[in-house]
Amino acid sequence: MTGSSARTAPDDRDVTVLPFPGATDQEAWDRDLRRASGHLLQSWRWGAFKELHGWRAERVRVESGGGYGLAQVLFRSRGPISVGYLGRGPALSSPDPALATRLLGAVDDVCRRRGAVSLIVEPDAALPFTGRLRNAGFVRGPAHIQPGRTVKVPLLDDEPLLGQMHQKTRYNIRLAQRRGVAAVRAEPTAQALETFYGLLTDTAERNEFGIHGAGYYVDFVRLFGDDAVLLFALIEDEPVAGVIAARFGDEAIYMYGASSTRHRAHGAGFFLQFEAMRWARERGCLRYDLWGIPEEDPTSTAGEDGGRVAGTRADDWRGLYEFKVRFGGEILSYPPPVERRYRPLLATLARRVYGSRG
């Protein structure tokens, strides 16, 4: 779809509804998204990135009463079924229920034109509605697609940043430095990205989780450019861990990470996250999002052999939990996903169609 503005009701002359499909004003979209404290997953480049991997991005902007709202919806189709996904959004310049209602109405119009049977909304913050979900046009959504909880670390100067960490995390960072682990910010060359993907494959096999094809990570780093970083930890010039992080507004996010099975006792992973935080701080970020932890605190993080920390494997995130919370950040929970159903009888099938976790 290209071009024309959505129809505005005659008694809503103060409302401007602007769909953005096919538009070219990335700078204006991201500027307003930052002003509304919007998330990276609502940024223009995230939509462009996902369009390279089976999705179609539609962008909607609503202005009303001096405020505005933004929503980037991703669509995926399989056969006759199309489903929409609004991840970590919408973004509102103020928590105004009327503004949110108008924005979601415009999103509904886009979804219907796209033939979507449902829209899954996974908000970044609580939507400004009270009362029952159905009163706002929602039903309970599926399980979280993005992580339901995360850890966000305030990016202080080096010593206070280290000081807020668990003493074991500080120890591991300093252990890496003592053992000569080097952290480098790599140019995203084909060779460097191939190295990262090799480490990621190793990690996926060890921890039993799925990954995308190599081109997915190449495209991400290419599209985010200077707002992304590829970091490696080196031991005697051999890459033993890698991190891809990106920033949007005043927040940076740990997007993808990988490590070698052979070199896991040198603190490289801890050191690399510390360096990623320093990179983000240099670029004006105030927080570093470690992205995902279990939705409930584990009763124990001890390994089966009695070791202090369990490994991370498949759906067992105990080791990941321990690793991330020890950086001293704030644990935040996201609101549960909700759903708008345009063709209710197909809603269950639509959830099966939406298969990617991002």
MARKEMAR-135273 format. One record per residue (C-alpha): x, y, z; residue number from 1. Coordinates in Angstrom, 2 decimals, always signed. Example, Ala and Ser with C-alpha at 12.3 -4.5 7.8 and 13.67 -1.06 7.14 Angstrom:
% residues 2
+12.30,-4.50,+7.80,1
+13.67,-1.06,+7.14,2
% end
This chain:
% residues 358
+0.00,+0.00,+0.00,1
+1.20,+3.49,-0.69,2
+0.11,+7.00,-0.42,3
-3.16,+8.32,+0.81,4
-4.10,+9.23,+4.38,5
-6.73,+7.19,+6.16,6
-10.27,+8.55,+6.18,7
-11.03,+10.87,+9.11,8
-14.52,+11.04,+10.61,9
-16.27,+14.41,+9.97,10
-16.53,+15.16,+13.70,11
-12.83,+14.40,+14.29,12
-11.29,+17.29,+12.41,13
-8.58,+17.69,+15.05,14
-7.34,+14.20,+14.27,15
-4.78,+13.40,+11.59,16
-4.23,+9.75,+10.73,17
-1.17,+9.02,+8.63,18
-0.28,+5.50,+7.55,19
+3.39,+5.30,+6.58,20
+3.67,+2.24,+4.30,21
+6.12,+2.95,+1.52,22
+7.02,+6.37,+2.95,23
+10.61,+7.51,+3.03,24
+10.70,+9.81,+6.08,25
+12.67,+7.53,+8.37,26
+14.26,+10.46,+10.16,27
+10.89,+11.97,+11.15,28
+9.52,+8.62,+12.32,29
+12.51,+7.80,+14.51,30
+12.73,+11.37,+15.86,31
+9.13,+11.27,+17.04,32
+9.55,+7.73,+18.34,33
+12.50,+8.82,+20.47,34
+10.51,+11.78,+21.81,35
+7.77,+9.36,+22.86,36
+10.36,+7.08,+24.55,37
+9.62,+4.38,+21.98,38
+11.44,+1.07,+21.74,39
+13.98,-0.10,+19.15,40
+11.46,-2.70,+17.93,41
+9.24,+0.18,+16.84,42
+12.09,+1.92,+14.98,43
+12.07,+2.31,+11.22,44
+15.19,+0.24,+10.78,45
+13.76,-2.67,+12.76,46
+10.80,-2.75,+10.39,47
+13.10,-2.55,+7.37,48
+15.22,-5.35,+8.84,49
+12.24,-7.64,+9.41,50
+11.02,-6.97,+5.87,51
+14.16,-8.74,+4.66,52
+13.06,-11.84,+6.57,53
+9.47,-12.57,+5.68,54
+7.54,-9.70,+7.25,55
+5.80,-6.59,+5.89,56
+6.00,-3.41,+7.97,57
+3.18,-0.86,+8.11,58
+3.60,+2.37,+10.06,59
+0.73,+4.43,+11.43,60
+0.85,+7.85,+13.07,61
-2.08,+9.62,+14.73,62
-2.15,+13.21,+15.93,63
-4.84,+14.40,+18.29,64
-5.25,+17.21,+20.80,65
-1.59,+18.21,+20.67,66
-0.32,+14.67,+21.19,67
+0.62,+11.87,+18.83,68
+0.88,+8.12,+18.70,69
+2.98,+5.76,+16.59,70
+2.54,+2.09,+15.80,71
+4.70,-0.07,+13.56,72
+2.88,-3.31,+12.77,73
+4.60,-6.32,+11.23,74
+2.53,-8.64,+9.07,75
+3.24,-12.19,+8.03,76
+1.15,-14.25,+5.65,77
+0.96,-17.95,+4.96,78
-1.56,-18.95,+2.39,79
-4.85,-17.15,+3.10,80
-3.90,-16.34,+6.71,81
-2.32,-13.02,+7.66,82
-1.54,-11.95,+11.20,83
-0.28,-8.65,+12.61,84
+2.23,-8.15,+15.39,85
+2.79,-4.88,+17.26,86
+5.92,-5.50,+19.31,87
+7.05,-3.26,+22.18,88
+4.47,-0.66,+21.22,89
+2.51,+1.41,+20.52,90
+4.36,+4.61,+21.43,91
+2.31,+7.52,+22.79,92
+3.50,+11.05,+23.47,93
+1.20,+11.09,+26.52,94
-0.80,+8.41,+28.34,95
-4.10,+9.63,+26.92,96
-6.82,+6.95,+26.55,97
-8.50,+8.92,+23.75,98
-5.23,+9.16,+21.81,99
-4.58,+5.43,+22.29,100
-8.11,+4.60,+21.14,101
-7.71,+6.68,+17.97,102
-4.33,+5.12,+17.21,103
-5.64,+1.58,+17.66,104
-8.62,+2.41,+15.47,105
-6.25,+3.46,+12.70,106
-4.21,+0.29,+13.26,107
-7.43,-1.74,+12.95,108
-8.08,-0.14,+9.57,109
-4.61,-1.10,+8.34,110
-4.99,-4.65,+9.67,111
-8.29,-5.12,+7.90,112
-6.89,-3.79,+4.64,113
-4.05,-6.29,+5.01,114
-6.56,-9.09,+5.57,115
-5.25,-9.86,+9.06,116
-7.37,-12.22,+11.14,117
-5.86,-10.91,+14.36,118
-3.33,-8.49,+15.82,119
-1.06,-9.44,+18.71,120
+0.03,-6.43,+20.76,121
+2.99,-6.81,+23.10,122
+3.24,-3.43,+24.85,123
+6.43,-1.85,+26.08,124
+4.45,-0.23,+28.91,125
+0.93,-0.50,+30.26,126
-1.69,+0.76,+27.84,127
-3.64,+3.76,+29.24,128
-6.93,+1.91,+29.65,129
-8.84,+0.89,+32.76,130
-11.46,-1.77,+33.22,131
-11.94,-4.96,+31.25,132
-9.80,-5.81,+28.21,133
-12.88,-6.25,+26.06,134
-13.98,-2.68,+26.72,135
-10.83,-1.56,+24.84,136
-11.27,-4.14,+22.06,137
-8.83,-6.75,+23.39,138
-8.82,-10.33,+24.56,139
-6.05,-12.09,+26.42,140
-3.10,-12.72,+24.10,141
-0.72,-15.66,+23.75,142
+2.37,-16.19,+25.86,143
+5.10,-13.58,+25.60,144
+6.84,-13.55,+22.22,145
+9.59,-11.21,+23.35,146
+10.92,-11.81,+26.89,147
+8.41,-11.02,+29.62,148
+11.10,-9.70,+31.98,149
+14.45,-8.08,+31.53,150
+17.31,-6.42,+33.42,151
+18.21,-2.80,+32.65,152
+21.56,-1.57,+33.91,153
+22.11,+2.17,+34.56,154
+25.21,+3.25,+32.66,155
+27.34,+4.96,+35.27,156
+31.04,+5.77,+35.07,157
+33.35,+2.76,+35.18,158
+33.91,+2.49,+38.94,159
+30.28,+3.07,+39.97,160
+29.21,+0.75,+37.15,161
+31.45,-1.99,+38.53,162
+30.46,-1.11,+42.08,163
+26.77,-1.85,+41.49,164
+27.59,-5.35,+40.22,165
+27.70,-8.52,+42.29,166
+31.20,-9.11,+43.62,167
+31.48,-12.34,+41.61,168
+30.74,-10.44,+38.39,169
+33.39,-7.86,+39.23,170
+35.77,-10.72,+39.95,171
+35.12,-12.31,+36.56,172
+35.63,-9.04,+34.71,173
+38.94,-8.48,+36.46,174
+39.89,-12.12,+36.00,175
+39.49,-11.68,+32.24,176
+41.72,-8.62,+32.33,177
+44.38,-10.40,+34.40,178
+44.39,-13.37,+32.05,179
+44.94,-11.17,+29.03,180
+41.47,-11.36,+27.51,181
+41.16,-8.49,+25.01,182
+37.88,-6.89,+23.96,183
+37.79,-5.46,+20.43,184
+35.17,-3.54,+18.52,185
+35.27,-5.26,+15.17,186
+34.44,-3.84,+11.78,187
+31.42,-5.81,+10.48,188
+33.29,-7.45,+7.62,189
+32.15,-10.69,+6.06,190
+34.93,-12.53,+7.88,191
+34.05,-11.00,+11.27,192
+30.38,-11.87,+10.89,193
+31.28,-15.39,+9.80,194
+33.36,-15.71,+12.97,195
+30.46,-14.48,+15.09,196
+28.08,-16.94,+13.44,197
+30.50,-19.79,+14.12,198
+30.51,-18.90,+17.83,199
+26.72,-18.56,+17.78,200
+26.34,-22.00,+16.21,201
+28.57,-23.44,+18.92,202
+26.46,-21.76,+21.60,203
+23.16,-22.91,+20.09,204
+24.32,-26.52,+19.95,205
+25.62,-26.40,+23.52,206
+22.56,-24.71,+24.98,207
+19.93,-26.30,+22.72,208
+18.19,-23.29,+21.22,209
+17.37,-22.30,+17.66,210
+19.05,-19.54,+15.67,211
+18.45,-17.77,+12.38,212
+20.56,-18.24,+9.28,213
+23.81,-16.30,+9.01,214
+22.28,-13.66,+6.74,215
+19.93,-12.54,+9.51,216
+22.78,-11.22,+11.65,217
+24.61,-9.78,+8.66,218
+21.49,-7.81,+7.72,219
+20.98,-6.56,+11.28,220
+24.50,-5.16,+11.62,221
+24.40,-3.70,+8.11,222
+21.06,-1.90,+8.60,223
+21.80,-0.52,+12.06,224
+25.25,+0.71,+11.01,225
+26.89,+2.98,+13.56,226
+24.05,+2.36,+15.99,227
+25.16,-1.26,+16.35,228
+28.41,-2.77,+17.55,229
+30.08,-6.13,+17.01,230
+32.38,-7.01,+19.89,231
+34.73,-9.93,+20.33,232
+36.64,-11.22,+23.33,233
+40.04,-12.56,+22.26,234
+42.40,-14.97,+23.99,235
+45.78,-14.99,+22.27,236
+44.09,-13.44,+19.22,237
+41.46,-16.19,+19.06,238
+37.83,-15.00,+19.29,239
+36.18,-16.81,+22.20,240
+32.98,-14.77,+22.66,241
+30.98,-12.25,+20.67,242
+28.21,-9.72,+21.27,243
+26.00,-7.69,+18.95,244
+24.37,-4.72,+20.68,245
+22.38,-1.81,+19.29,246
+21.11,+1.50,+20.54,247
+17.97,+3.54,+20.03,248
+17.43,+6.81,+21.83,249
+18.99,+6.70,+25.28,250
+18.91,+2.92,+25.58,251
+21.14,+0.15,+24.23,252
+20.08,-3.49,+23.95,253
+22.08,-6.70,+24.08,254
+20.67,-8.28,+20.94,255
+22.73,-11.42,+20.26,256
+25.55,-13.18,+22.07,257
+27.78,-16.20,+21.54,258
+30.69,-17.97,+23.19,259
+33.13,-20.78,+22.61,260
+32.66,-24.07,+24.43,261
+36.44,-24.50,+24.77,262
+37.19,-21.18,+26.53,263
+34.60,-20.63,+29.22,264
+36.66,-20.22,+32.38,265
+38.29,-16.87,+31.70,266
+35.45,-14.44,+32.44,267
+35.26,-13.39,+28.79,268
+31.47,-13.18,+28.67,269
+31.33,-10.87,+31.70,270
+34.12,-8.70,+30.35,271
+32.45,-8.41,+26.97,272
+29.17,-7.18,+28.48,273
+31.10,-4.59,+30.47,274
+32.70,-3.37,+27.24,275
+29.31,-3.29,+25.50,276
+28.00,-1.11,+28.33,277
+30.97,+1.23,+27.94,278
+30.30,+1.46,+24.18,279
+26.66,+2.35,+24.85,280
+27.58,+4.97,+27.44,281
+30.02,+6.62,+25.03,282
+27.13,+7.04,+22.58,283
+24.91,+8.80,+25.07,284
+22.87,+5.89,+26.35,285
+21.62,+5.94,+29.93,286
+20.63,+2.27,+30.20,287
+21.73,-1.10,+28.88,288
+19.01,-3.69,+28.41,289
+20.24,-7.26,+28.95,290
+17.06,-8.33,+27.13,291
+15.55,-11.38,+28.80,292
+15.39,-13.40,+32.01,293
+12.86,-16.02,+33.21,294
+9.42,-14.64,+34.03,295
+9.78,-15.94,+37.59,296
+12.86,-16.04,+39.78,297
+14.22,-19.61,+39.92,298
+14.04,-21.26,+43.33,299
+17.68,-22.26,+42.90,300
+20.44,-21.56,+40.40,301
+22.61,-24.44,+41.55,302
+23.64,-27.01,+38.96,303
+22.70,-30.67,+39.12,304
+26.23,-31.52,+40.28,305
+25.95,-29.11,+43.20,306
+27.91,-26.38,+41.43,307
+27.04,-22.78,+42.24,308
+25.42,-21.89,+38.91,309
+23.45,-24.11,+36.59,310
+24.11,-24.05,+32.89,311
+21.65,-22.55,+30.41,312
+19.99,-25.15,+28.23,313
+16.80,-25.04,+26.17,314
+14.05,-23.67,+28.46,315
+16.24,-23.84,+31.59,316
+17.34,-20.22,+31.97,317
+18.76,-20.48,+35.49,318
+22.32,-19.82,+34.39,319
+21.20,-16.94,+32.18,320
+19.24,-15.46,+35.07,321
+22.24,-15.57,+37.39,322
+24.54,-14.11,+34.74,323
+22.30,-11.13,+33.97,324
+20.95,-10.11,+37.36,325
+24.48,-9.95,+38.78,326
+25.25,-6.90,+36.65,327
+23.27,-4.92,+39.20,328
+20.46,-3.58,+37.06,329
+16.75,-3.18,+37.71,330
+14.47,-6.11,+36.94,331
+11.49,-4.96,+34.88,332
+8.37,-6.88,+33.87,333
+6.43,-6.15,+30.68,334
+2.63,-6.15,+30.45,335
+1.15,-9.40,+29.12,336
+0.39,-9.60,+25.39,337
-3.14,-8.82,+24.28,338
-4.94,-9.55,+21.04,339
-7.46,-7.87,+18.74,340
-9.45,-10.44,+16.79,341
-10.92,-9.48,+13.43,342
-11.96,-13.03,+12.49,343
-12.32,-14.81,+15.85,344
-12.85,-18.30,+14.45,345
-9.39,-18.18,+12.88,346
-7.60,-16.72,+15.92,347
-6.10,-20.03,+17.08,348
-4.82,-20.82,+13.60,349
-3.41,-17.29,+13.35,350
-1.36,-17.83,+16.49,351
+0.20,-20.89,+14.90,352
+1.01,-18.87,+11.79,353
+2.89,-16.33,+13.92,354
+5.88,-18.51,+14.67,355
+8.92,-16.25,+14.94,356
+10.21,-14.97,+18.27,357
+11.78,-11.95,+16.58,358
% end
